[in-house]
Amino acid sequence: MLNKILLVIWFILRPEYYLHFFSLIKRKFLFNHDTIENSKKAFEWAEANTIPYVDALNKLDIKGEVVGLDNDSIIEGRKLEARSSVKMGGSGHIHLLYDCVRLLKVENVIETGVAYGWSSLAILKALSQNGLGKLFSVDMPYPRKKNENDVGIVVPQNLRKYWTLIRKPDNPGILNALNKAGGEIDLCHYDSDKSWWGRHYAYPILWKSLTTGGLFISDDIQDNLYFSEFVKKNSLKFAVVEFEGKFIGLIRKN
């Protein structure tokens, strides 16, 4: 009970997050799609549809040599991460992100969820090597974790000229990012609100904003059935990749 009270106080003291706070309250009265049973079904569906990384890229017509993020960038990122006293999320499949951005030569990229900034680092490194593009990242601090100053800590200064960090929750952060990107994006990496209702808000907006040939990437699709329902409902060509016991969904916009 005390933790819940402290969480409420945290939000009360931050009016910029009221919209997100009210949406969390609203979800308490909506149908719960995030059950253990649905998570099990989602895991089984993702596992059954998983193919090797290179095969997934080929399936979505992403051609070229797969090299991944360079080791020097990873080593430097680990040094920067060590400066943080706050425990945040893992790095995820940074090599996939790097290769997709580099091979597709995308210009406008949106990611949701930053934490230490490993995905940001991979995307920004690829953009810098392509010589074009901009990353718009949406992320809000973890409630009560005091991690405001550590968000994106692994991103070195020389890559930040390609980067706009929007410190807001998905609603309204995604719309803010799209406005800054000019309304269209070439690649999206979704790694924020993993709940069914969170995806229900964000997926359609981001998908609609993707240009033809654009790529949608979503982490942790095994958490619930939303990704599988989304591709089925819209008859979309997709690929699933396994990484460290979790699953990533990819969709290319025809």
C-alpha positions in Angstrom: 0.0 0.0 0.0 2.8 2.4 0.9 4.4 1.9 -2.5 1.1 2.7 -4.3 0.7 5.9 -2.2 4.3 7.0 -3.1 3.6 6.2 -6.7 0.5 8.4 -6.7 2.5 11.2 -5.0 5.2 10.9 -7.7 2.7 11.5 -10.4 0.8 14.3 -8.5 4.1 16.2 -8.3 4.6 16.0 -12.1 1.7 17.5 -14.0 3.4 16.7 -17.3 2.6 13.1 -16.7 -1.1 13.5 -15.7 -2.4 12.2 -19.0 -0.4 9.0 -18.7 -1.4 8.6 -15.0 -5.1 8.9 -15.9 -4.7 6.3 -18.7 -3.2 3.9 -16.2 -6.1 4.4 -13.9 -8.5 3.9 -16.8 -7.0 0.6 -17.7 -7.9 -0.8 -14.3 -11.5 -0.8 -15.6 -10.8 -2.2 -19.0 -10.6 -5.8 -20.1 -7.4 -7.4 -19.0 -5.6 -8.9 -22.0 -2.3 -9.3 -20.1 -3.1 -12.6 -18.4 -0.7 -15.4 -17.8 -2.7 -17.6 -20.2 -2.5 -15.0 -23.0 1.2 -14.5 -22.3 1.7 -18.3 -22.7 -0.2 -18.3 -26.0 1.8 -15.3 -27.2 5.1 -17.0 -26.3 4.0 -20.2 -28.1 3.0 -18.2 -31.2 6.2 -16.2 -31.3 8.3 -19.4 -30.8 6.4 -21.2 -33.6 7.0 -18.3 -36.0 10.7 -17.6 -35.1 13.3 -17.8 -37.9 17.0 -17.1 -37.9 18.0 -13.4 -37.9 19.5 -13.4 -41.4 16.4 -15.3 -42.8 14.1 -12.7 -41.2 15.9 -9.9 -43.0 15.8 -11.7 -46.3 12.1 -12.5 -45.8 11.4 -8.7 -45.5 13.7 -7.9 -48.5 16.4 -6.2 -46.4 19.5 -7.0 -48.4 23.2 -6.6 -47.7 26.0 -7.7 -45.4 25.1 -8.2 -41.7 27.8 -6.9 -39.5 26.2 -5.6 -36.3 27.3 -2.8 -34.0 31.1 -2.5 -33.7 32.8 -3.8 -30.6 34.5 -0.5 -29.8 31.1 1.3 -29.5 29.9 -1.5 -27.2 33.0 -1.2 -25.0 32.6 2.5 -24.7 28.9 2.2 -24.0 29.6 -0.2 -21.1 32.0 2.3 -19.6 29.4 5.0 -19.8 26.7 2.7 -18.4 28.9 2.0 -15.4 28.6 5.6 -14.4 24.9 5.1 -13.7 23.7 4.2 -10.2 20.2 3.2 -11.4 19.3 -0.2 -12.7 17.5 0.0 -16.0 16.6 -2.4 -18.9 19.0 -4.5 -20.9 20.6 -3.6 -24.3 18.3 -5.7 -26.5 19.2 -6.8 -30.0 21.3 -3.8 -30.9 22.9 -5.6 -33.8 19.5 -6.0 -35.5 18.8 -2.4 -35.0 22.1 -1.3 -36.4 21.9 -3.5 -39.4 18.4 -2.5 -40.3 19.1 1.2 -40.1 22.3 0.9 -42.1 21.0 -1.4 -44.8 17.7 0.4 -45.3 19.4 3.9 -45.2 16.5 5.3 -43.3 16.2 9.0 -42.6 13.5 9.5 -39.9 13.5 7.0 -37.0 11.3 6.9 -33.9 12.0 4.7 -30.9 9.9 4.4 -27.8 11.7 3.5 -24.6 15.4 4.5 -24.1 16.6 3.5 -20.6 20.4 3.4 -20.8 20.2 4.2 -24.5 21.6 1.0 -26.1 19.1 0.9 -28.9 19.6 4.7 -29.3 23.4 4.1 -29.6 22.9 1.4 -32.3 20.5 3.5 -34.3 22.6 6.6 -34.1 25.8 4.9 -35.0 24.2 3.5 -38.1 22.7 6.9 -39.0 26.1 8.6 -38.6 27.8 6.0 -40.9 25.0 6.4 -43.4 25.7 10.1 -43.3 22.0 11.1 -43.0 19.0 10.7 -40.8 17.6 11.7 -37.4 16.4 9.7 -34.4 13.5 10.9 -32.3 13.3 9.0 -29.0 10.4 9.0 -26.6 11.0 8.1 -22.9 9.7 9.1 -19.5 11.6 8.5 -16.3 10.9 5.4 -14.2 8.6 6.5 -11.4 10.5 6.9 -8.2 13.8 5.6 -9.6 15.4 9.0 -10.0 16.9 8.0 -13.3 16.2 11.3 -15.1 19.9 12.1 -15.6 20.8 8.6 -16.7 18.4 8.2 -19.6 20.5 7.7 -22.7 23.7 7.7 -20.8 25.5 5.3 -23.2 25.1 7.6 -26.2 28.4 9.5 -26.7 28.4 13.2 -27.4 29.6 12.9 -31.0 26.3 11.1 -31.9 23.9 13.4 -30.1 23.7 15.8 -33.1 21.5 13.2 -34.8 19.3 12.8 -31.8 16.2 14.4 -30.3 15.1 13.0 -26.9 11.5 13.7 -25.9 11.1 13.1 -22.1 7.4 12.2 -22.2 5.3 9.0 -22.0 4.0 7.5 -25.2 0.9 9.6 -25.0 1.6 12.4 -26.0 5.3 11.7 -26.7 4.8 9.7 -29.9 2.7 12.5 -31.4 5.3 15.0 -30.4 8.0 12.9 -32.1 6.0 12.5 -35.3 5.4 16.2 -35.4 9.2 16.9 -35.2 9.8 14.2 -37.8 7.4 15.9 -40.2 4.7 13.3 -39.9 6.4 10.4 -41.6 9.0 7.9 -40.4 11.1 5.2 -42.2 11.7 3.0 -39.2 10.2 2.5 -35.7 11.5 0.6 -32.8 8.8 0.1 -30.1 10.2 -0.8 -26.7 8.1 1.1 -24.2 4.7 0.2 -22.8 4.5 -3.5 -23.3 0.9 -3.9 -22.1 -1.8 -4.9 -24.6 -3.5 -1.5 -24.1 -0.2 0.3 -24.5 0.4 -1.4 -27.8 -3.2 -0.8 -28.8 -2.6 2.9 -28.5 0.9 3.1 -30.1 1.0 0.5 -32.9 -1.7 2.0 -35.2 -0.3 5.5 -34.9 3.3 4.4 -35.7 2.3 2.0 -38.4 0.2 4.7 -40.2 3.1 7.1 -40.1 5.6 4.6 -41.7 6.5 5.3 -45.3 6.3 2.7 -48.0 9.1 0.3 -47.4 9.4 1.4 -43.8 10.2 -1.1 -41.0 8.3 -1.6 -37.7 10.2 -3.4 -35.0 8.7 -4.3 -31.6 10.5 -5.9 -28.7 9.0 -8.5 -26.3 6.1 -9.6 -28.4 5.8 -12.6 -26.2 4.3 -10.5 -23.4 0.8 -10.6 -24.9 -1.1 -11.4 -28.1 -1.3 -7.9 -29.5 1.5 -8.2 -32.2 0.1 -11.5 -33.5 -3.4 -10.0 -33.6 -2.1 -6.9 -35.3 -0.4 -8.7 -38.2 -3.3 -11.1 -38.6 -6.0 -8.3 -38.6 -4.1 -6.3 -41.2 -2.8 -9.2 -43.3 0.8 -8.1 -42.8 4.0 -9.9 -43.8 6.1 -10.2 -40.7 9.1 -12.0 -39.2 10.0 -13.0 -35.7 13.5 -13.3 -34.2 14.5 -14.8 -30.9 17.0 -13.0 -28.7 18.1 -14.1 -25.2 14.8 -16.0 -24.6 12.6 -13.1 -25.8 11.1 -12.4 -29.2 11.2 -9.4 -31.6 8.6 -8.8 -34.2 9.4 -7.1 -37.5 6.9 -5.8 -40.2 7.9 -4.2 -43.5 5.3 -1.8 -45.0 4.6 -2.7 -48.6 
